[in-house]
Amino acid sequence: MTDKTIHNTIIIGSGPAGLTAAIYAGRANLKPIVFEGNQPGGQLTITTDVENFPGFPNGVMGPEMMDLFRDQAKKFGAECFFKHVTKVDFSSKPYKVYVGDEEFLSQTVIISTGASARMLGLKEEEELMGYGISTCATCDGYFYKDKNIVVVGGGDSAMEEASFLTKFAKKVTIIHRREVFKASKIMFDRAKNNPLIDIMVNKSIDSIIGSQKEGVSSIELKDTVSGEKTTFECEGVFYGIGHNPNTDLFDGVIDLDNNGYIITKPDSSLTNIPGVFACGDVQDDHYRQAITAAGSGCMAAIDAEKYLEDIE
């Protein structure tokens, strides 16, 4: 099925970046179409309390905040669909975006498919994410004042998360499955020399014990050398094992960096394809905050509007 309408802009992905782009594109009378994907609202929908977004002094639940973003976008004429884009074709104009067999045409495309935190693959993750398991220290560290928490990982992001969390936690224990760390020497030394940080090597997490009501109480550890199992008491588990940008759809289509993030031109949302823009965590592996994603969504909509004016 082909929808013969040539849209001004199609936004792939939601979250703060995509829905802010939709608000700005809607206000510019571009009548944007938003395909929200497999996780409508993005990573914030698995976040319980958001306390660091300006304008919400009492905090706001992540899913509620994304509903507000969506309502605001719709108010300005954006159409939002809970559909997952399966293929794109940017080889000729108008650009083609596919949802299964359905084909949609557009003058411009804004990509805001975000990134997904890497998980350990434990069955408890689904239940306890946001209730004692977190993938973002800067988002959630504040909730763990005077608590004993663990950080999983051996790279720079794990060291950075652990160091940051010592501002709040009573004790932070880094758990790494090997003895060799990927982290740079400066980051590793900073963590190792911090009196509030302990480091456990040759350990992997077998399971996480807790409930949504009570939070996390302990973890089951397995020694990766001896196989011996032990219980370790803690009140929070932070994953510092990195993120994967959701760019499988664009591999070989758009320029990506070595880690799979979309490359945008400096101080803009422009990709290497004219009329295709990227915003949010899909092109930002540095800040990864709701507020910076929203800001880049605004940039993408303004860049798309200017592009459409120029081609007219």
C-alpha positions in Angstrom: 0.0 0.0 0.0 1.3 3.4 -0.9 0.1 6.7 0.6 0.6 9.0 -2.4 0.8 12.1 -0.2 4.2 13.7 -0.2 4.6 14.8 3.4 6.8 17.7 4.5 8.5 15.8 7.2 8.4 12.3 8.7 9.8 11.8 12.2 11.1 8.3 12.9 11.2 7.6 16.7 9.7 9.4 19.6 11.1 10.3 23.0 12.0 13.8 24.0 13.9 14.4 20.7 11.3 13.2 18.3 8.3 14.7 20.1 10.0 18.1 20.5 10.8 18.0 16.8 7.1 17.3 16.2 6.1 20.3 18.4 8.3 22.6 16.5 7.5 21.2 13.0 3.8 21.3 13.9 4.1 25.0 14.9 5.9 25.7 11.6 2.8 24.2 9.9 4.7 21.3 8.4 2.1 18.8 9.5 4.6 16.2 10.7 4.0 12.5 10.8 5.6 10.6 13.8 6.3 6.9 13.7 6.9 6.2 17.4 8.5 2.8 17.0 8.7 -0.2 19.4 9.1 2.0 22.5 6.8 5.0 22.2 8.1 7.8 24.3 11.7 6.3 24.3 13.8 5.5 27.2 11.9 7.8 29.5 9.0 5.3 29.5 11.1 2.9 31.6 12.1 5.7 34.0 9.9 6.2 37.1 10.7 9.7 38.4 12.2 12.5 36.3 13.4 15.2 38.7 15.9 17.1 36.6 13.7 18.4 33.7 13.0 22.1 34.0 9.5 23.1 34.8 8.6 20.1 36.9 9.8 21.2 40.4 8.0 18.2 42.0 9.3 15.7 39.5 7.2 13.8 36.9 6.8 10.2 36.0 8.7 9.4 32.7 5.7 8.0 30.9 3.4 10.9 32.0 6.0 13.4 30.8 6.1 11.7 27.3 2.3 11.8 27.2 2.4 15.5 27.8 5.0 16.0 25.0 2.8 13.9 22.6 -0.4 15.9 23.5 1.5 19.1 22.8 2.7 17.9 19.5 -0.8 16.8 18.5 -2.2 20.2 19.5 0.0 21.7 16.8 -1.1 19.3 14.1 1.4 16.4 14.4 0.0 12.9 13.7 1.5 10.2 15.9 1.4 6.5 15.1 2.5 3.6 17.2 4.1 2.0 14.2 7.6 0.7 13.7 9.6 1.7 10.6 11.1 -1.3 8.9 13.0 0.2 6.0 14.0 3.5 4.5 15.1 4.6 1.0 17.0 7.9 0.8 18.4 7.2 -2.7 16.0 9.5 -4.5 13.4 12.3 -3.8 10.9 12.1 -2.3 12.4 9.9 0.4 10.6 6.7 1.2 9.8 5.3 4.6 8.3 1.9 5.0 6.2 0.4 7.8 6.0 -3.2 6.6 4.3 -3.1 3.2 3.1 0.5 3.7 5.1 3.1 1.9 5.2 6.8 2.9 6.8 9.7 1.0 8.4 12.8 2.5 10.5 15.8 1.5 12.5 15.5 4.8 13.1 12.9 7.4 14.0 13.5 11.1 15.6 10.5 12.8 15.2 10.2 16.5 15.4 6.5 17.1 17.5 6.9 20.3 19.8 4.5 21.9 19.2 1.5 24.2 21.2 0.8 27.3 22.9 -2.6 27.2 21.5 -5.1 29.6 22.8 -8.2 31.3 19.8 -10.2 30.1 18.5 -11.1 33.6 14.8 -12.0 34.0 14.5 -9.4 36.8 15.4 -6.5 34.6 11.9 -6.0 33.2 10.3 -5.9 36.7 12.9 -3.9 38.5 14.0 -1.4 35.9 13.3 2.0 37.6 12.8 0.2 40.9 16.4 -0.4 42.0 17.9 -1.1 38.6 19.1 2.0 36.6 21.0 2.7 33.4 21.6 6.3 34.2 23.5 7.7 37.2 22.9 11.3 36.4 19.2 10.6 36.1 18.7 8.5 39.2 21.7 8.9 41.5 19.8 11.4 43.7 17.4 8.6 44.8 20.2 6.6 46.3 21.4 8.9 49.1 23.2 7.1 51.9 22.6 3.7 50.2 24.9 0.8 49.3 24.9 0.4 45.5 26.7 -1.5 42.8 27.9 -0.5 39.3 28.3 -3.2 36.7 31.0 -2.7 34.1 34.7 -2.3 33.4 34.9 0.6 30.9 35.0 4.4 31.2 31.2 4.7 31.5 31.2 2.4 34.6 34.1 4.3 36.2 32.3 7.6 35.5 29.0 6.4 36.9 30.7 5.0 40.0 32.6 8.3 40.7 29.4 10.3 40.1 27.4 8.1 42.4 29.7 8.7 45.4 28.1 12.2 45.7 25.0 10.4 47.0 25.7 6.8 48.0 27.2 5.6 51.2 29.3 3.0 49.3 29.7 2.1 45.6 31.0 -1.3 44.6 32.2 -1.8 41.0 31.6 -5.4 39.8 33.5 -6.6 36.8 33.6 -10.0 35.3 37.3 -9.9 34.5 40.5 -8.7 36.1 41.4 -6.5 33.1 39.6 -3.2 32.7 38.8 -1.4 29.4 38.6 1.9 31.2 41.3 4.5 30.5 44.0 4.7 33.2 42.9 8.1 34.4 39.3 7.0 34.9 40.3 3.7 36.5 42.7 5.4 38.9 40.1 8.0 39.9 37.7 5.3 40.8 40.3 3.1 42.5 41.6 5.9 44.7 38.1 7.0 45.8 37.6 5.9 49.4 33.9 5.4 48.8 34.5 2.9 45.9 35.3 -0.8 46.2 36.2 -2.9 43.2 35.3 -6.6 42.8 36.8 -8.5 39.9 36.0 -11.9 38.3 32.4 -11.6 39.4 29.2 -11.7 37.3 25.6 -11.0 38.5 23.5 -14.1 38.3 20.3 -12.6 39.7 18.9 -9.4 41.4 16.7 -9.8 44.4 13.9 -7.3 45.1 10.4 -6.1 44.2 8.8 -3.0 42.8 7.4 -2.3 46.3 10.6 -2.7 48.3 13.3 -2.0 45.7 16.5 -4.1 45.4 17.8 -5.8 48.5 20.7 -8.0 47.2 22.3 -9.6 44.2 23.5 -13.2 43.6 27.1 -13.2 42.4 29.0 -15.9 40.5 32.8 -16.1 40.6 33.8 -16.3 36.9 36.9 -18.3 37.8 35.8 -20.8 40.5 32.0 -20.8 39.8 31.3 -20.2 43.5 28.1 -18.3 44.2 27.7 -15.6 46.9 25.0 -13.1 48.0 25.9 -9.4 48.2 23.6 -7.0 49.9 22.9 -3.7 48.1 20.1 -1.3 47.5 20.6 -0.4 43.9 22.2 -1.7 40.7 23.5 0.7 38.0 24.4 -0.6 34.6 27.6 1.0 33.2 28.0 -1.3 30.2 27.3 1.3 27.6 24.5 2.0 25.1 23.7 0.8 21.6 22.4 3.4 19.2 19.2 2.2 17.4 20.7 2.6 13.9 20.4 -0.9 12.3 17.9 0.7 9.9 20.4 3.2 8.7 23.5 1.1 8.4 24.9 1.6 4.9 22.4 4.4 4.3 23.7 7.2 6.4 27.2 7.9 7.7 27.7 6.4 11.1 30.7 6.6 13.5 32.6 3.5 14.7 30.1 3.0 17.5 27.1 3.2 15.2 26.0 6.7 16.1 24.7 8.9 13.3 27.3 11.6 12.4 25.8 15.1 12.3 27.6 18.2 11.0 28.9 20.5 13.8 26.3 22.7 15.5 23.5 21.2 13.5 21.3 18.1 13.0 22.4 17.7 9.4 23.5 14.2 8.2 25.4 13.5 5.1 22.1 13.3 3.1 20.5 16.6 2.4 17.0 16.8 3.9 17.7 14.0 6.4 18.3 15.1 10.0 19.2 13.3 13.3 18.6 14.3 16.9 18.7 12.9 20.4 20.6 9.9 21.6 20.9 8.4 18.2 23.6 11.0 17.4 24.7 11.9 21.0 26.7 9.4 22.9 28.0 12.1 25.3 25.2 13.9 27.2 22.2 11.5 26.8 19.8 13.6 28.8 16.1 14.3 28.2 16.7 18.0 28.1 19.6 17.8 25.6 17.6 15.4 23.4 14.7 17.8 23.4 17.0 20.7 22.5 18.4 18.8 19.5 14.9 17.9 18.5 14.1 21.6 18.3 17.3 22.1 16.2 16.2 19.3 13.8 12.8 20.8 13.2 14.2 24.2 12.5 16.9 22.7 10.2 14.1 20.8 8.3 12.0 24.0 8.0 14.9 26.0 6.6 15.7 23.2 4.2 12.1 23.1 2.9 12.2 26.9 2.5 15.4 26.7 0.5 14.3 24.0 -1.9 11.0 26.0 -2.6 
